[in-house]
Amino acid sequence: MKADRKTRLARHVFAENLRRRRKELGLSQETFAALVGVHRTYVGAVERCEKNITLDNIERFAIALECSIGELLEEHDEG
């Protein structure tokens, strides 16, 4: 199934929000991965929607990014 503007997969929304928030905080994938306790390649795979992240890791990511899980899953208008 392909995501479009009307039907967006939660995984794609999460990946976009993760990347945006990580960059806002000035964190590289490597630094962020170290904060969370995962490998850098895992962070990259999540940001590229190649991995289906667990709820436990979503929580760990949110804590490291100092935001709520909801913020990482909230759709934003593109434009």
PDB file with one MODEL, atoms N, CA, C and O in Angstrom:
MODEL        1
ATOM      1  N   MET A   1       0.846  -1.177   0.000  1.00  0.00           N
ATOM      2  CA  MET A   1       0.000   0.000   0.000  1.00  0.00           C
ATOM      3  C   MET A   1       0.886   1.233   0.000  1.00  0.00           C
ATOM      4  O   MET A   1       1.826   1.328   0.789  1.00  0.00           O
ATOM      5  N   LYS A   2       0.594   2.158  -0.867  1.00  0.00           N
ATOM      6  CA  LYS A   2       1.386   3.366  -0.991  1.00  0.00           C
ATOM      7  C   LYS A   2       0.693   4.515  -0.259  1.00  0.00           C
ATOM      8  O   LYS A   2      -0.517   4.701  -0.386  1.00  0.00           O
ATOM      9  N   ALA A   3       1.474   5.287   0.512  1.00  0.00           N
ATOM     10  CA  ALA A   3       0.912   6.424   1.247  1.00  0.00           C
ATOM     11  C   ALA A   3       0.730   7.597   0.297  1.00  0.00           C
ATOM     12  O   ALA A   3       1.583   7.850  -0.554  1.00  0.00           O
ATOM     13  N   ASP A   4      -0.365   8.303   0.439  1.00  0.00           N
ATOM     14  CA  ASP A   4      -0.573   9.539  -0.308  1.00  0.00           C
ATOM     15  C   ASP A   4      -1.070  10.603   0.657  1.00  0.00           C
ATOM     16  O   ASP A   4      -1.113  10.375   1.866  1.00  0.00           O
ATOM     17  N   ARG A   5      -1.445  11.768   0.131  1.00  0.00           N
ATOM     18  CA  ARG A   5      -1.858  12.878   0.992  1.00  0.00           C
ATOM     19  C   ARG A   5      -3.118  12.550   1.789  1.00  0.00           C
ATOM     20  O   ARG A   5      -3.279  13.062   2.897  1.00  0.00           O
ATOM     21  N   LYS A   6      -4.009  11.722   1.273  1.00  0.00           N
ATOM     22  CA  LYS A   6      -5.255  11.415   1.967  1.00  0.00           C
ATOM     23  C   LYS A   6      -5.103  10.237   2.923  1.00  0.00           C
ATOM     24  O   LYS A   6      -5.714  10.230   3.992  1.00  0.00           O
ATOM     25  N   THR A   7      -4.318   9.265   2.565  1.00  0.00           N
ATOM     26  CA  THR A   7      -4.121   8.075   3.385  1.00  0.00           C
ATOM     27  C   THR A   7      -2.636   7.938   3.677  1.00  0.00           C
ATOM     28  O   THR A   7      -1.869   7.456   2.843  1.00  0.00           O
ATOM     29  N   ARG A   8      -2.243   8.361   4.854  1.00  0.00           N
ATOM     30  CA  ARG A   8      -0.829   8.304   5.226  1.00  0.00           C
ATOM     31  C   ARG A   8      -0.646   7.251   6.290  1.00  0.00           C
ATOM     32  O   ARG A   8      -1.361   7.231   7.293  1.00  0.00           O
ATOM     33  N   LEU A   9       0.301   6.388   6.071  1.00  0.00           N
ATOM     34  CA  LEU A   9       0.606   5.364   7.051  1.00  0.00           C
ATOM     35  C   LEU A   9       1.226   6.004   8.287  1.00  0.00           C
ATOM     36  O   LEU A   9       2.027   6.933   8.181  1.00  0.00           O
ATOM     37  N   ALA A  10       0.852   5.503   9.453  1.00  0.00           N
ATOM     38  CA  ALA A  10       1.402   6.025  10.706  1.00  0.00           C
ATOM     39  C   ALA A  10       2.923   5.945  10.704  1.00  0.00           C
ATOM     40  O   ALA A  10       3.593   6.814  11.262  1.00  0.00           O
ATOM     41  N   ARG A  11       3.473   4.904  10.076  1.00  0.00           N
ATOM     42  CA  ARG A  11       4.919   4.737  10.026  1.00  0.00           C
ATOM     43  C   ARG A  11       5.580   5.913   9.298  1.00  0.00           C
ATOM     44  O   ARG A  11       6.638   6.381   9.718  1.00  0.00           O
ATOM     45  N   HIS A  12       4.965   6.393   8.211  1.00  0.00           N
ATOM     46  CA  HIS A  12       5.520   7.521   7.464  1.00  0.00           C
ATOM     47  C   HIS A  12       5.429   8.818   8.269  1.00  0.00           C
ATOM     48  O   HIS A  12       6.367   9.615   8.286  1.00  0.00           O
ATOM     49  N   VAL A  13       4.293   9.019   8.932  1.00  0.00           N
ATOM     50  CA  VAL A  13       4.115  10.210   9.765  1.00  0.00           C
ATOM     51  C   VAL A  13       5.151  10.203  10.886  1.00  0.00           C
ATOM     52  O   VAL A  13       5.792  11.219  11.157  1.00  0.00           O
ATOM     53  N   PHE A  14       5.309   9.049  11.536  1.00  0.00           N
ATOM     54  CA  PHE A  14       6.274   8.925  12.620  1.00  0.00           C
ATOM     55  C   PHE A  14       7.685   9.232  12.113  1.00  0.00           C
ATOM     56  O   PHE A  14       8.423   9.980  12.754  1.00  0.00           O
ATOM     57  N   ALA A  15       8.058   8.666  10.980  1.00  0.00           N
ATOM     58  CA  ALA A  15       9.402   8.858  10.428  1.00  0.00           C
ATOM     59  C   ALA A  15       9.686  10.334  10.141  1.00  0.00           C
ATOM     60  O   ALA A  15      10.761  10.840  10.463  1.00  0.00           O
ATOM     61  N   GLU A  16       8.720  11.013   9.537  1.00  0.00           N
ATOM     62  CA  GLU A  16       8.889  12.437   9.239  1.00  0.00           C
ATOM     63  C   GLU A  16       9.039  13.253  10.518  1.00  0.00           C
ATOM     64  O   GLU A  16       9.901  14.128  10.610  1.00  0.00           O
ATOM     65  N   ASN A  17       8.191  12.958  11.504  1.00  0.00           N
ATOM     66  CA  ASN A  17       8.248  13.703  12.763  1.00  0.00           C
ATOM     67  C   ASN A  17       9.529  13.404  13.532  1.00  0.00           C
ATOM     68  O   ASN A  17      10.111  14.297  14.147  1.00  0.00           O
ATOM     69  N   LEU A  18       9.964  12.160  13.498  1.00  0.00           N
ATOM     70  CA  LEU A  18      11.213  11.782  14.157  1.00  0.00           C
ATOM     71  C   LEU A  18      12.380  12.563  13.568  1.00  0.00           C
ATOM     72  O   LEU A  18      13.162  13.171  14.299  1.00  0.00           O
ATOM     73  N   ARG A  19      12.492  12.545  12.255  1.00  0.00           N
ATOM     74  CA  ARG A  19      13.592  13.240  11.590  1.00  0.00           C
ATOM     75  C   ARG A  19      13.535  14.756  11.877  1.00  0.00           C
ATOM     76  O   ARG A  19      14.554  15.380  12.176  1.00  0.00           O
ATOM     77  N   ARG A  20      12.339  15.325  11.781  1.00  0.00           N
ATOM     78  CA  ARG A  20      12.172  16.768  12.017  1.00  0.00           C
ATOM     79  C   ARG A  20      12.600  17.131  13.440  1.00  0.00           C
ATOM     80  O   ARG A  20      13.370  18.071  13.638  1.00  0.00           O
ATOM     81  N   ARG A  21      12.105  16.395  14.419  1.00  0.00           N
ATOM     82  CA  ARG A  21      12.396  16.701  15.823  1.00  0.00           C
ATOM     83  C   ARG A  21      13.875  16.479  16.140  1.00  0.00           C
ATOM     84  O   ARG A  21      14.489  17.282  16.842  1.00  0.00           O
ATOM     85  N   ARG A  22      14.440  15.397  15.626  1.00  0.00           N
ATOM     86  CA  ARG A  22      15.854  15.107  15.866  1.00  0.00           C
ATOM     87  C   ARG A  22      16.716  16.247  15.322  1.00  0.00           C
ATOM     88  O   ARG A  22      17.656  16.687  15.983  1.00  0.00           O
ATOM     89  N   LYS A  23      16.400  16.716  14.133  1.00  0.00           N
ATOM     90  CA  LYS A  23      17.166  17.810  13.529  1.00  0.00           C
ATOM     91  C   LYS A  23      16.953  19.126  14.273  1.00  0.00           C
ATOM     92  O   LYS A  23      17.886  19.915  14.420  1.00  0.00           O
ATOM     93  N   GLU A  24      15.714  19.365  14.746  1.00  0.00           N
ATOM     94  CA  GLU A  24      15.448  20.571  15.550  1.00  0.00           C
ATOM     95  C   GLU A  24      16.354  20.618  16.777  1.00  0.00           C
ATOM     96  O   GLU A  24      16.805  21.687  17.187  1.00  0.00           O
ATOM     97  N   LEU A  25      16.612  19.456  17.353  1.00  0.00           N
ATOM     98  CA  LEU A  25      17.464  19.376  18.541  1.00  0.00           C
ATOM     99  C   LEU A  25      18.948  19.336  18.182  1.00  0.00           C
ATOM    100  O   LEU A  25      19.803  19.307  19.068  1.00  0.00           O
ATOM    101  N   GLY A  26      19.250  19.334  16.895  1.00  0.00           N
ATOM    102  CA  GLY A  26      20.640  19.328  16.450  1.00  0.00           C
ATOM    103  C   GLY A  26      21.354  18.010  16.695  1.00  0.00           C
ATOM    104  O   GLY A  26      22.568  17.981  16.897  1.00  0.00           O
ATOM    105  N   LEU A  27      20.594  16.916  16.677  1.00  0.00           N
ATOM    106  CA  LEU A  27      21.167  15.601  16.951  1.00  0.00           C
ATOM    107  C   LEU A  27      21.421  14.838  15.659  1.00  0.00           C
ATOM    108  O   LEU A  27      20.545  14.760  14.798  1.00  0.00           O
ATOM    109  N   SER A  28      22.600  14.286  15.523  1.00  0.00           N
ATOM    110  CA  SER A  28      22.875  13.377  14.415  1.00  0.00           C
ATOM    111  C   SER A  28      22.175  12.054  14.711  1.00  0.00           C
ATOM    112  O   SER A  28      21.758  11.804  15.842  1.00  0.00           O
ATOM    113  N   GLN A  29      22.050  11.214  13.695  1.00  0.00           N
ATOM    114  CA  GLN A  29      21.484   9.889  13.936  1.00  0.00           C
ATOM    115  C   GLN A  29      22.340   9.123  14.942  1.00  0.00           C
ATOM    116  O   GLN A  29      21.817   8.411  15.799  1.00  0.00           O
ATOM    117  N   GLU A  30      23.636   9.272  14.831  1.00  0.00           N
ATOM    118  CA  GLU A  30      24.545   8.553  15.722  1.00  0.00           C
ATOM    119  C   GLU A  30      24.391   9.003  17.176  1.00  0.00           C
ATOM    120  O   GLU A  30      24.331   8.174  18.084  1.00  0.00           O
ATOM    121  N   THR A  31      24.329  10.305  17.391  1.00  0.00           N
ATOM    122  CA  THR A  31      24.166  10.844  18.746  1.00  0.00           C
ATOM    123  C   THR A  31      22.809  10.448  19.320  1.00  0.00           C
ATOM    124  O   THR A  31      22.709  10.042  20.478  1.00  0.00           O
ATOM    125  N   PHE A  32      21.767  10.571  18.499  1.00  0.00           N
ATOM    126  CA  PHE A  32      20.427  10.204  18.943  1.00  0.00           C
ATOM    127  C   PHE A  32      20.369   8.721  19.297  1.00  0.00           C
ATOM    128  O   PHE A  32      19.799   8.346  20.322  1.00  0.00           O
ATOM    129  N   ALA A  33      20.953   7.884  18.455  1.00  0.00           N
ATOM    130  CA  ALA A  33      20.955   6.443  18.705  1.00  0.00           C
ATOM    131  C   ALA A  33      21.629   6.125  20.039  1.00  0.00           C
ATOM    132  O   ALA A  33      21.162   5.268  20.789  1.00  0.00           O
ATOM    133  N   ALA A  34      22.718   6.814  20.326  1.00  0.00           N
ATOM    134  CA  ALA A  34      23.419   6.601  21.593  1.00  0.00           C
ATOM    135  C   ALA A  34      22.536   6.998  22.777  1.00  0.00           C
ATOM    136  O   ALA A  34      22.543   6.323  23.806  1.00  0.00           O
ATOM    137  N   LEU A  35      21.782   8.077  22.639  1.00  0.00           N
ATOM    138  CA  LEU A  35      20.870   8.506  23.702  1.00  0.00           C
ATOM    139  C   LEU A  35      19.788   7.461  23.967  1.00  0.00           C
ATOM    140  O   LEU A  35      19.415   7.207  25.112  1.00  0.00           O
ATOM    141  N   VAL A  36      19.301   6.873  22.899  1.00  0.00           N
ATOM    142  CA  VAL A  36      18.203   5.917  23.002  1.00  0.00           C
ATOM    143  C   VAL A  36      18.698   4.524  23.377  1.00  0.00           C
ATOM    144  O   VAL A  36      17.977   3.751  24.008  1.00  0.00           O
ATOM    145  N   GLY A  37      19.924   4.208  22.988  1.00  0.00           N
ATOM    146  CA  GLY A  37      20.464   2.885  23.261  1.00  0.00           C
ATOM    147  C   GLY A  37      20.226   1.904  22.129  1.00  0.00           C
ATOM    148  O   GLY A  37      20.078   0.702  22.354  1.00  0.00           O
ATOM    149  N   VAL A  38      20.189   2.427  20.900  1.00  0.00           N
ATOM    150  CA  VAL A  38      20.046   1.585  19.711  1.00  0.00           C
ATOM    151  C   VAL A  38      21.189   1.897  18.758  1.00  0.00           C
ATOM    152  O   VAL A  38      21.952   2.836  18.985  1.00  0.00           O
ATOM    153  N   HIS A  39      21.307   1.123  17.704  1.00  0.00           N
ATOM    154  CA  HIS A  39      22.360   1.362  16.715  1.00  0.00           C
ATOM    155  C   HIS A  39      21.928   2.450  15.734  1.00  0.00           C
ATOM    156  O   HIS A  39      20.742   2.601  15.442  1.00  0.00           O
ATOM    157  N   ARG A  40      22.890   3.193  15.238  1.00  0.00           N
ATOM    158  CA  ARG A  40      22.613   4.272  14.281  1.00  0.00           C
ATOM    159  C   ARG A  40      21.861   3.770  13.053  1.00  0.00           C
ATOM    160  O   ARG A  40      20.982   4.459  12.535  1.00  0.00           O
ATOM    161  N   THR A  41      22.200   2.580  12.591  1.00  0.00           N
ATOM    162  CA  THR A  41      21.532   2.056  11.403  1.00  0.00           C
ATOM    163  C   THR A  41      20.047   1.790  11.657  1.00  0.00           C
ATOM    164  O   THR A  41      19.233   1.862  10.737  1.00  0.00           O
ATOM    165  N   TYR A  42      19.701   1.484  12.906  1.00  0.00           N
ATOM    166  CA  TYR A  42      18.289   1.283  13.261  1.00  0.00           C
ATOM    167  C   TYR A  42      17.531   2.597  13.142  1.00  0.00           C
ATOM    168  O   TYR A  42      16.426   2.631  12.600  1.00  0.00           O
ATOM    169  N   VAL A  43      18.120   3.682  13.646  1.00  0.00           N
ATOM    170  CA  VAL A  43      17.478   4.999  13.547  1.00  0.00           C
ATOM    171  C   VAL A  43      17.265   5.357  12.072  1.00  0.00           C
ATOM    172  O   VAL A  43      16.188   5.819  11.695  1.00  0.00           O
ATOM    173  N   GLY A  44      18.274   5.149  11.254  1.00  0.00           N
ATOM    174  CA  GLY A  44      18.151   5.445   9.829  1.00  0.00           C
ATOM    175  C   GLY A  44      17.068   4.614   9.167  1.00  0.00           C
ATOM    176  O   GLY A  44      16.311   5.122   8.340  1.00  0.00           O
ATOM    177  N   ALA A  45      16.991   3.347   9.522  1.00  0.00           N
ATOM    178  CA  ALA A  45      15.971   2.466   8.942  1.00  0.00           C
ATOM    179  C   ALA A  45      14.567   2.900   9.357  1.00  0.00           C
ATOM    180  O   ALA A  45      13.638   2.832   8.553  1.00  0.00           O
ATOM    181  N   VAL A  46      14.406   3.342  10.595  1.00  0.00           N
ATOM    182  CA  VAL A  46      13.103   3.840  11.050  1.00  0.00           C
ATOM    183  C   VAL A  46      12.752   5.113  10.284  1.00  0.00           C
ATOM    184  O   VAL A  46      11.613   5.275   9.845  1.00  0.00           O
ATOM    185  N   GLU A  47      13.711   6.011  10.121  1.00  0.00           N
ATOM    186  CA  GLU A  47      13.454   7.270   9.402  1.00  0.00           C
ATOM    187  C   GLU A  47      13.147   7.035   7.925  1.00  0.00           C
ATOM    188  O   GLU A  47      12.481   7.861   7.301  1.00  0.00           O
ATOM    189  N   ARG A  48      13.618   5.932   7.357  1.00  0.00           N
ATOM    190  CA  ARG A  48      13.332   5.600   5.958  1.00  0.00           C
ATOM    191  C   ARG A  48      12.127   4.662   5.832  1.00  0.00           C
ATOM    192  O   ARG A  48      11.819   4.197   4.734  1.00  0.00           O
ATOM    193  N   CYS A  49      11.449   4.384   6.941  1.00  0.00           N
ATOM    194  CA  CYS A  49      10.278   3.501   6.985  1.00  0.00           C
ATOM    195  C   CYS A  49      10.613   2.071   6.597  1.00  0.00           C
ATOM    196  O   CYS A  49       9.762   1.351   6.074  1.00  0.00           O
ATOM    197  N   GLU A  50      11.824   1.665   6.846  1.00  0.00           N
ATOM    198  CA  GLU A  50      12.233   0.296   6.558  1.00  0.00           C
ATOM    199  C   GLU A  50      12.005  -0.633   7.746  1.00  0.00           C
ATOM    200  O   GLU A  50      11.977  -1.853   7.587  1.00  0.00           O
ATOM    201  N   LYS A  51      11.844  -0.066   8.915  1.00  0.00           N
ATOM    202  CA  LYS A  51      11.598  -0.841  10.138  1.00  0.00           C
ATOM    203  C   LYS A  51      10.251  -0.452  10.715  1.00  0.00           C
ATOM    204  O   LYS A  51       9.877   0.721  10.715  1.00  0.00           O
ATOM    205  N   ASN A  52       9.533  -1.436  11.202  1.00  0.00           N
ATOM    206  CA  ASN A  52       8.280  -1.213  11.894  1.00  0.00           C
ATOM    207  C   ASN A  52       8.607  -1.161  13.383  1.00  0.00           C
ATOM    208  O   ASN A  52       8.728  -2.200  14.031  1.00  0.00           O
ATOM    209  N   ILE A  53       8.747   0.026  13.913  1.00  0.00           N
ATOM    210  CA  ILE A  53       9.218   0.254  15.278  1.00  0.00           C
ATOM    211  C   ILE A  53       8.200  -0.240  16.307  1.00  0.00           C
ATOM    212  O   ILE A  53       6.991  -0.153  16.092  1.00  0.00           O
ATOM    213  N   THR A  54       8.706  -0.758  17.420  1.00  0.00           N
ATOM    214  CA  THR A  54       7.833  -1.239  18.497  1.00  0.00           C
ATOM    215  C   THR A  54       7.344  -0.069  19.347  1.00  0.00           C
ATOM    216  O   THR A  54       7.932   1.013  19.344  1.00  0.00           O
ATOM    217  N   LEU A  55       6.268  -0.308  20.064  1.00  0.00           N
ATOM    218  CA  LEU A  55       5.734   0.709  20.961  1.00  0.00           C
ATOM    219  C   LEU A  55       6.747   1.072  22.041  1.00  0.00           C
ATOM    220  O   LEU A  55       6.853   2.237  22.424  1.00  0.00           O
ATOM    221  N   ASP A  56       7.483   0.094  22.528  1.00  0.00           N
ATOM    222  CA  ASP A  56       8.512   0.368  23.533  1.00  0.00           C
ATOM    223  C   ASP A  56       9.563   1.332  22.987  1.00  0.00           C
ATOM    224  O   ASP A  56       9.970   2.264  23.680  1.00  0.00           O
ATOM    225  N   ASN A  57      10.003   1.112  21.753  1.00  0.00           N
ATOM    226  CA  ASN A  57      11.000   2.008  21.169  1.00  0.00           C
ATOM    227  C   ASN A  57      10.419   3.373  20.831  1.00  0.00           C
ATOM    228  O   ASN A  57      11.120   4.381  20.926  1.00  0.00           O
ATOM    229  N   ILE A  58       9.154   3.422  20.440  1.00  0.00           N
ATOM    230  CA  ILE A  58       8.512   4.723  20.211  1.00  0.00           C
ATOM    231  C   ILE A  58       8.582   5.541  21.498  1.00  0.00           C
ATOM    232  O   ILE A  58       8.902   6.730  21.472  1.00  0.00           O
ATOM    233  N   GLU A  59       8.281   4.894  22.620  1.00  0.00           N
ATOM    234  CA  GLU A  59       8.336   5.581  23.916  1.00  0.00           C
ATOM    235  C   GLU A  59       9.757   6.051  24.223  1.00  0.00           C
ATOM    236  O   GLU A  59       9.948   7.182  24.671  1.00  0.00           O
ATOM    237  N   ARG A  60      10.742   5.208  23.990  1.00  0.00           N
ATOM    238  CA  ARG A  60      12.140   5.578  24.234  1.00  0.00           C
ATOM    239  C   ARG A  60      12.561   6.741  23.343  1.00  0.00           C
ATOM    240  O   ARG A  60      13.259   7.648  23.796  1.00  0.00           O
ATOM    241  N   PHE A  61      12.143   6.721  22.085  1.00  0.00           N
ATOM    242  CA  PHE A  61      12.465   7.808  21.163  1.00  0.00           C
ATOM    243  C   PHE A  61      11.844   9.112  21.650  1.00  0.00           C
ATOM    244  O   PHE A  61      12.509  10.149  21.665  1.00  0.00           O
ATOM    245  N   ALA A  62      10.576   9.067  22.048  1.00  0.00           N
ATOM    246  CA  ALA A  62       9.884  10.273  22.523  1.00  0.00           C
ATOM    247  C   ALA A  62      10.579  10.858  23.750  1.00  0.00           C
ATOM    248  O   ALA A  62      10.748  12.073  23.847  1.00  0.00           O
ATOM    249  N   ILE A  63      10.974  10.013  24.671  1.00  0.00           N
ATOM    250  CA  ILE A  63      11.673  10.494  25.864  1.00  0.00           C
ATOM    251  C   ILE A  63      12.973  11.179  25.475  1.00  0.00           C
ATOM    252  O   ILE A  63      13.279  12.261  25.975  1.00  0.00           O
ATOM    253  N   ALA A  64      13.736  10.559  24.589  1.00  0.00           N
ATOM    254  CA  ALA A  64      15.009  11.148  24.155  1.00  0.00           C
ATOM    255  C   ALA A  64      14.807  12.455  23.394  1.00  0.00           C
ATOM    256  O   ALA A  64      15.657  13.345  23.440  1.00  0.00           O
ATOM    257  N   LEU A  65      13.671  12.568  22.690  1.00  0.00           N
ATOM    258  CA  LEU A  65      13.380  13.782  21.921  1.00  0.00           C
ATOM    259  C   LEU A  65      12.625  14.824  22.743  1.00  0.00           C
ATOM    260  O   LEU A  65      12.280  15.895  22.243  1.00  0.00           O
ATOM    261  N   GLU A  66      12.374  14.494  24.016  1.00  0.00           N
ATOM    262  CA  GLU A  66      11.678  15.406  24.927  1.00  0.00           C
ATOM    263  C   GLU A  66      10.335  15.851  24.367  1.00  0.00           C
ATOM    264  O   GLU A  66      10.006  17.037  24.366  1.00  0.00           O
ATOM    265  N   CYS A  67       9.561  14.868  23.888  1.00  0.00           N
ATOM    266  CA  CYS A  67       8.224  15.147  23.379  1.00  0.00           C
ATOM    267  C   CYS A  67       7.323  13.970  23.722  1.00  0.00           C
ATOM    268  O   CYS A  67       7.778  12.964  24.268  1.00  0.00           O
ATOM    269  N   SER A  68       6.056  14.103  23.400  1.00  0.00           N
ATOM    270  CA  SER A  68       5.123  13.013  23.677  1.00  0.00           C
ATOM    271  C   SER A  68       5.062  12.051  22.493  1.00  0.00           C
ATOM    272  O   SER A  68       5.442  12.389  21.372  1.00  0.00           O
ATOM    273  N   ILE A  69       4.582  10.865  22.770  1.00  0.00           N
ATOM    274  CA  ILE A  69       4.356   9.898  21.700  1.00  0.00           C
ATOM    275  C   ILE A  69       3.376  10.487  20.695  1.00  0.00           C
ATOM    276  O   ILE A  69       3.548  10.333  19.486  1.00  0.00           O
ATOM    277  N   GLY A  70       2.356  11.156  21.198  1.00  0.00           N
ATOM    278  CA  GLY A  70       1.356  11.775  20.326  1.00  0.00           C
ATOM    279  C   GLY A  70       1.963  12.760  19.347  1.00  0.00           C
ATOM    280  O   GLY A  70       1.555  12.818  18.186  1.00  0.00           O
ATOM    281  N   GLU A  71       2.933  13.534  19.805  1.00  0.00           N
ATOM    282  CA  GLU A  71       3.584  14.490  18.908  1.00  0.00           C
ATOM    283  C   GLU A  71       4.300  13.783  17.769  1.00  0.00           C
ATOM    284  O   GLU A  71       4.347  14.303  16.654  1.00  0.00           O
ATOM    285  N   LEU A  72       4.852  12.617  18.029  1.00  0.00           N
ATOM    286  CA  LEU A  72       5.556  11.877  16.986  1.00  0.00           C
ATOM    287  C   LEU A  72       4.596  11.220  15.997  1.00  0.00           C
ATOM    288  O   LEU A  72       5.002  10.845  14.897  1.00  0.00           O
ATOM    289  N   LEU A  73       3.337  11.079  16.377  1.00  0.00           N
ATOM    290  CA  LEU A  73       2.344  10.446  15.507  1.00  0.00           C
ATOM    291  C   LEU A  73       1.361  11.438  14.885  1.00  0.00           C
ATOM    292  O   LEU A  73       0.489  11.050  14.108  1.00  0.00           O
ATOM    293  N   GLU A  74       1.505  12.710  15.227  1.00  0.00           N
ATOM    294  CA  GLU A  74       0.590  13.741  14.740  1.00  0.00           C
ATOM    295  C   GLU A  74       0.911  14.133  13.303  1.00  0.00           C
ATOM    296  O   GLU A  74       2.050  14.457  12.966  1.00  0.00           O
ATOM    297  N   GLU A  75      -0.126  14.094  12.463  1.00  0.00           N
ATOM    298  CA  GLU A  75       0.057  14.508  11.065  1.00  0.00           C
ATOM    299  C   GLU A  75       0.172  16.025  10.985  1.00  0.00           C
ATOM    300  O   GLU A  75      -0.507  16.757  11.705  1.00  0.00           O
ATOM    301  N   HIS A  76       1.046  16.476  10.097  1.00  0.00           N
ATOM    302  CA  HIS A  76       1.229  17.895   9.843  1.00  0.00           C
ATOM    303  C   HIS A  76       0.923  18.165   8.385  1.00  0.00           C
ATOM    304  O   HIS A  76       1.208  17.336   7.521  1.00  0.00           O
ATOM    305  N   ASP A  77       0.341  19.328   8.108  1.00  0.00           N
ATOM    306  CA  ASP A  77       0.121  19.698   6.721  1.00  0.00           C
ATOM    307  C   ASP A  77       1.446  19.932   6.032  1.00  0.00           C
ATOM    308  O   ASP A  77       2.331  20.600   6.567  1.00  0.00           O
ATOM    309  N   GLU A  78       1.573  19.379   4.847  1.00  0.00           N
ATOM    310  CA  GLU A  78       2.774  19.616   4.056  1.00  0.00           C
ATOM    311  C   GLU A  78       2.528  20.850   3.213  1.00  0.00           C
ATOM    312  O   GLU A  78       1.454  21.027   2.637  1.00  0.00           O
ATOM    313  N   GLY A  79       3.524  21.687   3.150  1.00  0.00           N
ATOM    314  CA  GLY A  79       3.322  22.842   2.297  1.00  0.00           C
ATOM    315  C   GLY A  79       3.991  24.011   2.757  1.00  0.00           C
ATOM    316  O   GLY A  79       3.902  25.063   2.123  1.00  0.00           O
TER     317      GLY A  79
ENDMDL
END
